[in-house]
Amino acid sequence: MSLSTAFEHHTAQVGDVTIHYVRMGNGAPLVLLHGWPQTWFAWRHMIPLLAQHYTVIAPDLRGLGDSSKPVNDYDKRTIAEDVYQLTLQLGFEHILLVGHDWGGHIAYAYAAGHRDGVQRLAIVESLVRSGDTVRDAALGNDAWFATFHRIPNLPETLISGRERVYLSWFYENLPAVKGAITEADIDEYVRTYSDPGALRAGFELYRALPTDLKNNAMSAQNPLRIPVFALGGDKSLGPKTRQALEVLATDVRGGIIKNCGHFVPEEYPDLLASQLLEFFAEEQ
């Protein structure tokens, strides 16, 4: 049995989108939002740890994983609304929320759009910005791909049929902990991103950045007042995750994980789970 099939899988119809999600545990709802080039599977090591204390819900974002793949609407506010409607369908009006990479942008949009619905927010390795130019909002100095992915149609054309070669560059070079993402893990990611719709949807996350920056600038006029936990890897964004969020929220705490790259949930799942549990326990 693969690690993926060891989890309880579900689907829900949210408007015109079918959302695939994994659910485990009991207690207060804790929602985990993945980034690119990943799926819910990014949380595979952490879900059992967090589910000892919470009802953990880890969806595939619209267009990605085993969720359906609409052509349009990949701005983070729209995707956040997908997640919000999913949580309502599951009977949860108030949640704890975690986002990594693009999932962090979506988690912020969720919290900004539904301020009574998020009790605490954690954002990991995500540069959530507002009002910058697209160039200034790029991910550090190695974000050549952020520019490449925004070019209309070209990335899909060049990468289609070569998904494993292209995506493996990220899995092999962005972690500081070598082997954190195994060949078997890459198999699972490539399985989903080999769908042409998923490949395009992933790039649409980048193409929506100008809209996201405008939306975030409007939301920033009324900063979040809930507790926000910001965490970066010292070999990746480091303090930038927290620094960006301090413009968007009034109560930001967090830190840096040493010897860690971008894929924190897979590089240091036990440590990240421990820090999240400590942060969320303050709400109880």
C-alpha positions as CSV (number, residue, x, y, z in Angstrom):
1,M,0.0,0.0,0.0
2,S,1.4,3.4,-1.0
3,L,1.6,6.2,1.5
4,S,-1.1,8.1,-0.5
5,T,-3.6,5.2,-0.2
6,A,-3.1,5.0,3.5
7,F,-5.2,8.2,3.9
8,E,-8.9,8.7,3.8
9,H,-9.7,10.4,0.5
10,H,-12.9,12.4,-0.3
11,T,-14.3,14.8,-2.9
12,A,-16.7,17.7,-2.7
13,Q,-18.4,19.8,-5.3
14,V,-17.7,23.5,-4.6
15,G,-19.4,25.6,-7.2
16,D,-18.1,24.4,-10.6
17,V,-15.0,22.8,-9.1
18,T,-14.6,19.3,-7.7
19,I,-12.2,19.4,-4.7
20,H,-10.3,16.4,-3.7
21,Y,-9.2,16.3,0.0
22,V,-7.7,14.1,2.7
23,R,-9.2,14.1,6.1
24,M,-7.9,12.5,9.4
25,G,-8.5,12.9,13.1
26,N,-11.0,14.5,15.4
27,G,-11.3,17.8,17.2
28,A,-11.1,21.4,16.0
29,P,-10.6,21.8,12.2
30,L,-7.1,22.4,11.0
31,V,-6.8,23.1,7.3
32,L,-3.5,22.6,5.4
33,L,-2.9,24.3,2.0
34,H,-0.1,23.1,-0.2
35,G,1.9,25.1,-2.8
36,W,3.6,24.4,-6.2
37,P,4.8,22.0,-7.6
38,Q,3.0,19.9,-4.9
39,T,-0.4,18.6,-3.8
40,W,-2.0,17.6,-0.5
41,F,0.7,14.9,-0.5
42,A,3.2,17.5,0.7
43,W,1.6,17.1,4.2
44,R,1.8,13.3,4.2
45,H,4.3,13.1,7.1
46,M,2.6,15.8,9.2
47,I,-1.1,14.8,8.9
48,P,-0.9,11.8,11.3
49,L,1.0,14.0,13.9
50,L,-1.5,16.8,13.7
51,A,-4.5,14.5,13.6
52,Q,-3.8,13.3,17.1
53,H,-5.1,16.7,18.2
54,Y,-7.3,18.1,15.4
55,T,-9.5,17.2,12.5
56,V,-7.0,17.7,9.7
57,I,-8.2,18.6,6.2
58,A,-5.7,18.8,3.4
59,P,-7.3,19.7,0.0
60,D,-5.8,19.7,-3.5
61,L,-6.2,23.2,-4.7
62,R,-8.3,23.8,-7.8
63,G,-6.5,22.7,-10.9
64,L,-4.0,20.6,-9.0
65,G,-3.7,17.1,-7.7
66,D,-6.9,15.1,-8.1
67,S,-9.1,18.2,-8.0
68,S,-10.8,19.3,-11.2
69,K,-9.1,21.7,-13.6
70,P,-11.0,24.7,-14.6
71,V,-9.5,27.0,-17.3
72,N,-9.8,30.2,-15.4
73,D,-9.8,31.9,-12.0
74,Y,-6.5,31.1,-10.3
75,D,-6.1,34.3,-8.3
76,K,-5.6,33.5,-4.7
77,R,-8.9,35.1,-3.5
78,T,-10.9,32.8,-5.7
79,I,-9.0,29.7,-4.6
80,A,-9.4,30.8,-1.0
81,E,-13.2,30.9,-1.6
82,D,-13.0,27.3,-2.8
83,V,-11.5,26.3,0.5
84,Y,-13.9,28.4,2.5
85,Q,-16.9,26.8,0.8
86,L,-15.4,23.4,1.4
87,T,-15.0,24.0,5.1
88,L,-18.6,25.2,5.3
89,Q,-19.7,22.0,3.6
90,L,-17.8,20.0,6.2
91,G,-19.6,21.9,9.0
92,F,-16.8,24.1,10.1
93,E,-17.3,27.9,10.5
94,H,-14.1,28.6,12.4
95,I,-10.8,27.0,11.5
96,L,-7.1,26.9,12.2
97,L,-5.2,27.5,8.9
98,V,-1.7,26.7,7.6
99,G,-0.3,27.5,4.2
100,H,3.0,26.7,2.5
101,D,4.4,28.4,-0.7
102,W,1.3,29.4,-2.8
103,G,-0.8,27.9,0.0
104,G,0.5,30.7,2.2
105,H,-0.9,33.3,-0.2
106,I,-4.2,31.5,-0.3
107,A,-4.3,31.1,3.4
108,Y,-3.8,34.9,3.8
109,A,-6.5,35.6,1.3
110,Y,-8.9,33.3,3.2
111,A,-8.1,35.0,6.5
112,A,-8.4,38.5,5.0
113,G,-11.7,37.6,3.3
114,H,-13.3,35.7,6.3
115,R,-11.9,37.5,9.3
116,D,-14.3,35.8,11.8
117,G,-13.6,32.4,10.2
118,V,-9.9,31.9,11.0
119,Q,-8.8,31.7,14.7
120,R,-5.0,31.4,14.0
121,L,-3.0,31.5,10.8
122,A,0.4,29.9,10.1
123,I,2.4,30.6,6.9
124,V,5.5,28.7,6.0
125,E,8.0,29.6,3.3
126,S,5.7,32.0,1.5
127,L,6.4,35.6,0.4
128,V,2.9,37.1,0.8
129,R,3.3,40.7,-0.6
130,S,1.0,43.6,-1.3
131,G,1.3,46.5,-3.7
132,D,4.8,45.6,-5.1
133,T,5.6,45.3,-8.7
134,V,5.5,41.7,-9.9
135,R,9.3,41.8,-10.2
136,D,9.7,42.9,-6.6
137,A,7.4,40.2,-5.4
138,A,9.5,37.4,-6.9
139,L,10.7,34.7,-4.6
140,G,14.3,35.7,-3.7
141,N,17.2,35.7,-6.1
142,D,16.6,32.3,-7.6
143,A,13.1,32.9,-8.9
144,W,13.9,32.7,-12.5
145,F,11.0,30.3,-12.7
146,A,8.6,32.9,-11.4
147,T,9.1,35.0,-14.5
148,F,9.2,31.9,-16.8
149,H,6.0,30.5,-15.5
150,R,4.1,33.8,-16.1
151,I,4.8,33.7,-19.9
152,P,1.5,32.7,-21.6
153,N,1.4,29.1,-23.0
154,L,5.2,28.7,-23.4
155,P,6.0,26.7,-20.2
156,E,3.2,24.2,-20.9
157,T,4.5,23.7,-24.5
158,L,8.1,23.2,-23.5
159,I,7.5,21.0,-20.4
160,S,4.6,18.8,-21.5
161,G,6.0,15.3,-21.8
162,R,9.0,16.3,-19.8
163,E,7.3,16.9,-16.5
164,R,9.6,14.6,-14.4
165,V,12.7,16.3,-15.7
166,Y,11.5,19.8,-15.0
167,L,9.8,19.2,-11.7
168,S,12.6,17.1,-10.3
169,W,14.8,20.2,-10.5
170,F,12.7,21.8,-7.8
171,Y,12.5,18.7,-5.6
172,E,16.2,18.2,-5.8
173,N,17.5,21.8,-5.5
174,L,15.1,23.6,-3.2
175,P,15.4,21.4,-0.1
176,A,18.4,21.7,2.1
177,V,17.8,18.2,3.5
178,K,18.8,15.9,0.6
179,G,16.5,13.0,0.1
180,A,13.5,14.7,1.9
181,I,11.6,14.1,-1.3
182,T,12.3,10.6,-2.6
183,E,11.9,9.1,-6.1
184,A,8.7,7.5,-5.0
185,D,7.4,10.9,-3.8
186,I,8.3,12.4,-7.1
187,D,6.4,9.6,-8.8
188,E,3.2,10.8,-7.0
189,Y,3.7,14.4,-7.8
190,V,4.5,13.7,-11.5
191,R,1.4,11.5,-11.7
192,T,-0.8,14.5,-11.1
193,Y,1.2,17.2,-12.9
194,S,1.4,15.1,-16.0
195,D,-2.2,16.0,-16.6
196,P,-1.9,19.0,-19.1
197,G,-4.6,20.8,-17.2
198,A,-2.6,20.6,-13.9
199,L,0.6,21.7,-15.6
200,R,-1.2,24.8,-16.9
201,A,-3.1,25.4,-13.6
202,G,0.2,25.5,-11.8
203,F,1.5,28.2,-14.0
204,E,-1.7,30.1,-13.7
205,L,-0.9,30.5,-10.0
206,Y,2.1,32.7,-11.1
207,R,0.2,34.5,-13.9
208,A,-2.4,35.7,-11.4
209,L,0.2,37.4,-9.3
210,P,-0.6,41.0,-10.5
211,T,-4.2,40.5,-9.4
212,D,-3.1,39.0,-6.1
213,L,-0.9,42.0,-5.4
214,K,-3.8,44.4,-5.9
215,N,-6.1,42.3,-3.8
216,N,-3.5,42.1,-1.0
217,A,-2.9,45.8,-1.1
218,M,-6.6,46.4,-0.5
219,S,-6.7,43.8,2.3
220,A,-3.6,45.4,3.9
221,Q,-5.5,48.6,4.6
222,N,-7.1,46.6,7.4
223,P,-4.4,44.4,8.8
224,L,-5.2,41.0,10.3
225,R,-5.5,41.0,14.0
226,I,-5.5,37.3,14.7
227,P,-2.2,35.6,15.8
228,V,0.0,34.8,12.8
229,F,2.9,32.4,12.9
230,A,5.5,32.9,10.2
231,L,8.3,30.4,9.5
232,G,11.1,30.2,6.9
233,G,14.0,27.9,6.2
234,D,17.4,29.5,6.7
235,K,18.6,28.2,3.3
236,S,15.6,29.7,1.5
237,L,13.4,32.6,2.5
238,G,14.7,32.9,6.1
239,P,13.2,36.0,7.7
240,K,11.4,37.2,4.6
241,T,8.2,35.3,5.3
242,R,7.8,37.1,8.6
243,Q,8.9,40.4,7.3
244,A,6.4,40.4,4.5
245,L,3.5,39.4,6.9
246,E,4.3,42.2,9.4
247,V,2.9,44.6,6.8
248,L,-0.3,42.6,6.6
249,A,-0.9,41.6,10.2
250,T,-0.5,43.2,13.7
251,D,0.4,40.1,15.7
252,V,3.1,38.2,13.8
253,R,5.5,35.8,15.5
254,G,7.7,32.9,14.3
255,G,11.2,32.3,13.3
256,I,13.7,30.4,11.2
257,I,14.4,26.6,10.9
258,K,18.2,26.0,10.6
259,N,19.6,23.9,7.8
260,C,16.2,23.9,6.1
261,G,15.3,24.8,2.5
262,H,11.9,25.6,1.0
263,F,10.0,22.3,1.5
264,V,9.7,22.5,5.3
265,P,6.8,20.1,5.7
266,E,9.0,17.4,4.1
267,E,12.4,18.4,5.3
268,Y,11.4,18.8,9.0
269,P,7.9,17.5,9.5
270,D,8.3,16.6,13.1
271,L,9.7,19.9,14.1
272,L,7.2,21.9,12.1
273,A,4.3,19.9,13.5
274,S,5.6,20.5,17.0
275,Q,5.8,24.2,16.5
276,L,2.4,24.4,14.9
277,L,0.9,22.4,17.8
278,E,2.4,24.7,20.3
279,F,1.2,27.8,18.4
280,F,-2.4,26.4,18.0
281,A,-2.6,25.2,21.6
282,E,-2.5,28.8,22.8
283,E,-6.0,29.1,21.3
284,Q,-7.5,26.4,23.5
